[in-house]
Amino acid sequence: MYPNDGFRELGRRECFRRLASARLGRLVHTRHALPAVLPVTFRLDHDGAVLLRTPAASELARAIDQVVVAFEADDVDERATSGWSVVVTGRAAVVTDPLEQARLRRNGPGSWTPWAEGLFVRVEPALVAGRELAGRPAEVCGTGPAPPPPG
């Protein structure tokens, strides 16, 4: 991605392994010609596609159906100053096949919101990139506890 910046590039297989360990990510799409980022729960499908669930009446489903989006998930250990980030870029599509919908209702991603009916969205992984920072002790890199909030 960016050579010599202190991060280790992750291979495609390692990216999918890391994604499989996460449940919360960020969907990046365009809304009114501006970038929009939404936190979403997700799950990886057996073929590596990112699966999302959204309310049936959601504007999100209409905004991203058949559109190229980015999806990012990460894990950070602030104390160890280490972590990883994986970005998947690909075309999103609302799942319309009844058999696929039934399968995803049984095994797909859950939701943290209390709506009864939902749509499933697949993001096909055209581009996959990941980075890892191994970290250094806090006293070496000058980090420590976060300052208290103002006020």
Secondary structure, 3 states (H helix, E strand, C coil): CCCCCCCEEECHHHHHHHHHCCCEEEEEEEECCEEEEEEEEEEECCCCCEEEEEECCCHHHHHHCCEEEEEEEEEEECCCCEEEEEEEEEEEEECCCHHHHHHHHHHCCCCCCCCCCEEEEEECCCEEEEEEECCCCHHHHCCCCCCCCCC
